[in-house]
Amino acid sequence: MTRSVLFDTETTGLDPLLGDRLIEVAALELENDLPTGRHFHALVDPQRDIPAEATRVHGITASEVVGKPLFAEIAGGLLEFLGDGKLIAHNAPFDFGFLNAEFGRLGLPSLDPDRMVDTLILAKQRFPGMPNSLDALCRRFDIDLTLRTTHNALLDCRLLADVYVELTGGRQRGLSLAGDKAQSNVAVYQSAGPRTPRPVRPTREELDAHKAFVGKLKDAVWVLE
């Protein structure tokens, strides 16, 4: 099994080099690009104010992070969860930049850019010239956005996990052969959330050909409508 981690951050602003800090981080574990159910999530005290314009985006106020751990207190657990596989995010350079700034303040090494998988780039390659925000992709793939009123990091990760599956080929990656205990070659479907319907509609020619074929069979089990 190939392990990777999909993650998202919320921050006090747009530029860690100008003093903006991380206030929330969430990450989901994936195996063969499908969620396993394991996740990491933490609110962080940024040791500074949270501007109103940032709160309008993610909904997190200064009072909600008072008493939360400092980044130094969650860094070890976060690094352990991130592991050494692929790191997937939407507009990944933004999230990498903030995490690397926080790790740098602690004298910890930066995340290797070679591990980065940017779903925004994947989306632009697949849908050039179209809106490719997380909201736009969820609507395109018919993924439920009901709960997304602000940019909550953990919810965004769960939505992005479904988007990522669609961008990388769909749920067929969840098919596997049962092991020796089952003693049979049974395909097991591992569902991780809502799927975009993919109806198969036969053409009139295909329907006529099928009807003609079935008409030649003796005691056919098909019922022709």
Backbone hydrogen bonds, N-H to C=O, Kabsch-Sander energy under -0.5 kcal/mol:
donor,donor_aa,acceptor,acceptor_aa,energy
3,R,1,M,-0.6
4,S,30,L,-2.2
5,V,86,K,-2.5
6,L,28,L,-2.4
7,F,88,I,-2.9
8,D,26,A,-2.4
10,E,24,E,-2.3
12,T,21,R,-2.4
18,L,15,D,-1.5
19,G,16,P,-1.2
20,D,15,D,-1.7
23,I,10,E,-2.9
24,E,10,E,-1.7
25,V,42,A,-2.2
26,A,8,D,-2.4
27,A,40,F,-2.7
28,L,6,L,-3.2
29,E,38,R,-2.5
30,L,4,S,-3.0
31,E,34,L,-2.9
32,N,2,T,-3.0
33,D,2,T,-0.5
34,L,31,E,-1.5
36,T,29,E,-2.1
37,G,29,E,-0.5
40,F,27,A,-2.6
42,A,25,V,-2.2
44,V,23,I,-3.0
45,D,69,P,-2.3
54,A,51,P,-0.6
55,T,51,P,-2.0
56,R,52,A,-2.0
57,V,53,E,-0.7
57,V,54,A,-0.8
58,H,54,A,-2.1
59,G,55,T,-2.8
61,T,59,G,-0.5
64,E,61,T,-0.9
65,V,61,T,-0.6
65,V,62,A,-1.1
66,V,62,A,-0.7
68,K,65,V,-1.8
73,E,70,L,-1.3
74,I,70,L,-0.8
74,I,71,F,-1.1
75,A,71,F,-1.6
78,L,74,I,-2.4
79,L,75,A,-2.7
80,E,76,G,-2.2
81,F,77,G,-2.0
82,L,78,L,-2.7
83,G,79,L,-1.6
85,G,82,L,-0.7
86,K,3,R,-0.5
87,L,115,R,-3.0
88,I,5,V,-2.9
89,A,117,V,-2.2
91,N,89,A,-0.6
92,A,89,A,-0.8
94,F,91,N,-1.5
95,D,91,N,-0.9
96,F,92,A,-3.0
97,G,93,P,-2.3
98,F,94,F,-1.8
99,L,95,D,-2.4
100,N,96,F,-3.0
101,A,97,G,-1.8
102,E,98,F,-2.1
103,F,99,L,-2.9
104,G,100,N,-2.4
105,R,101,A,-1.6
106,L,102,E,-0.8
106,L,103,F,-0.8
107,G,104,G,-1.5
108,L,103,F,-2.8
115,R,112,D,-2.1
116,M,113,P,-1.5
117,V,87,L,-2.4
119,T,89,A,-2.1
119,T,117,V,-0.7
122,L,118,D,-1.8
123,A,119,T,-2.4
124,K,120,L,-2.3
125,Q,121,I,-2.1
126,R,122,L,-1.7
127,F,123,A,-3.3
130,M,127,F,-1.8
137,L,133,S,-2.4
138,C,134,L,-2.4
139,R,135,D,-2.3
140,R,136,A,-2.2
141,F,137,L,-2.2
142,D,139,R,-1.0
143,I,138,C,-3.2
148,R,145,L,-1.6
149,T,147,L,-1.6
151,H,57,V,-1.7
152,N,150,T,-1.6
156,D,152,N,-2.7
157,C,153,A,-2.0
158,R,154,L,-1.9
159,L,155,L,-2.4
160,L,156,D,-2.8
161,A,157,C,-2.3
162,D,158,R,-1.3
163,V,159,L,-2.1
164,Y,160,L,-3.3
165,V,161,A,-1.8
166,E,162,D,-1.7
167,L,163,V,-2.6
168,T,164,Y,-1.7
169,G,166,E,-1.0
170,G,165,V,-3.6
173,R,170,G,-1.3
174,G,171,R,-3.0
175,L,172,Q,-1.8
176,S,188,V,-0.6
178,A,186,V,-1.4
182,A,179,G,-0.9
183,Q,179,G,-0.9
184,S,179,G,-0.6
186,V,184,S,-1.6
188,V,176,S,-1.8
189,Y,187,A,-0.5
190,Q,188,V,-0.5
191,S,189,Y,-0.8
201,R,199,P,-0.6
207,L,203,T,-2.2
208,D,204,R,-2.5
209,A,205,E,-2.3
210,H,206,E,-2.3
211,K,207,L,-2.5
212,A,208,D,-2.3
213,F,209,A,-2.2
214,V,210,H,-2.8
215,G,211,K,-2.0
216,K,212,A,-0.6
216,K,213,F,-1.2
217,L,214,V,-1.5
220,A,217,L,-0.6
224,L,222,W,-0.6
